[in-house]
C-alpha cells in the first residue's frame, strides 16, 4: 500500500484526518497502509474520494493519479 501512504502524505493528511474523511478507524487505516489488512470495496471507494484519486490508482492498475470524471449525485 505504498501508494496509499505516499498520496496521503502528498495531501498533507494524517491518519487521523483520513479517519475523519473516511470513517475508517485510525488503527484499521494504519493496518491498511502497512499491508497488514486489506480494505473492502467501500473503504477503497471512500479513500479514493478522500484522496481525490481513483480506485484503480490505489490498486496499482494505473499510474494516473487523477480521478475519473465523477457523476454528480442528486440528493433529491
C-alpha positions, 0 to 999 in steps of 0.5 A: 500500500505504498501508494496509499501512504505516499498520496496521503502524505502528498495531501498533507493528511494524517491518519487521523484526518483520513479517519475523519474523511473516511470513517475508517478507524485510525488503527484499521487505516494504519493496518491498511497502509502497512499491508497488514489488512486489506480494505473492502470495496467501500473503504477503497471507494471512500479513500479514493474520494478522500484522496481525490484519486481513483480506485484503480490508482490505489490498486496499482492498475494505473499510474494516473493519479487523477480521478475519473470524471465523477457523476454528480449525485442528486440528493433529491 
